[in-house]
Amino acid sequence: MITESFDDIEVGETWAGRGRTITETDVVNFCYLTGNWLEIHSNVEVAAATPFGERLVQGSLTFSLIPGLVTWDYRYVIAFYGVDHLRFLRPVFIGDTVHPELRVVEKTVKDDERGVVALEIEVRNQHHEVVQAAVFKLLVRRRALQLDGTTTNPTTEGHADG
């Protein structure tokens, strides 16, 4: 939920993202898109014979849903900077509803214009179990981007001396 400048974000802040139910269509489309036709995802009979008893959602599909379930304000977020410590902790099944919970764990100033915000993200299912965890890093502006491409400094904007 990055909706403010790097300097206004506080370590320890937490947010919850929206939920989304993962469907059969999602899994099949992801198989087509990625070429990941592993039978644990695409073959009902093979998956039924595994300890899971049914097909699993690709961990990479669950991971790829996270950015769409969180609010990123383009005026502040410049880019996805990377991911650390990605773990697939529990299986996700077709029909599961997942949502991310985020906590700011670190901020690193890059320069006068930008900084990196590290967000610990736990993806939970409808049973409140953590199914995936990672640390997302985002490159964030220190001042808001305006529609004309310039940035403003919220600390001096509107002041006689700013």
Buried (B, 14 or more C-beta within 10 A) or exposed (E): BBEBBBBEBEEEBEBBBEEBEBEEEBBBEBBEEEEBEBEBBBEEEEBEEEEEEEBBBBBEBBBBBBBEBBEBBEBBBBEEBEBEEBEBEBBBBBEBEBBBBBBBBEBEEBEEEBBBBBBBBBBBBEEEEEBBBBBBBBBBBBBBBEEEEEBBEBEEEEEEEE
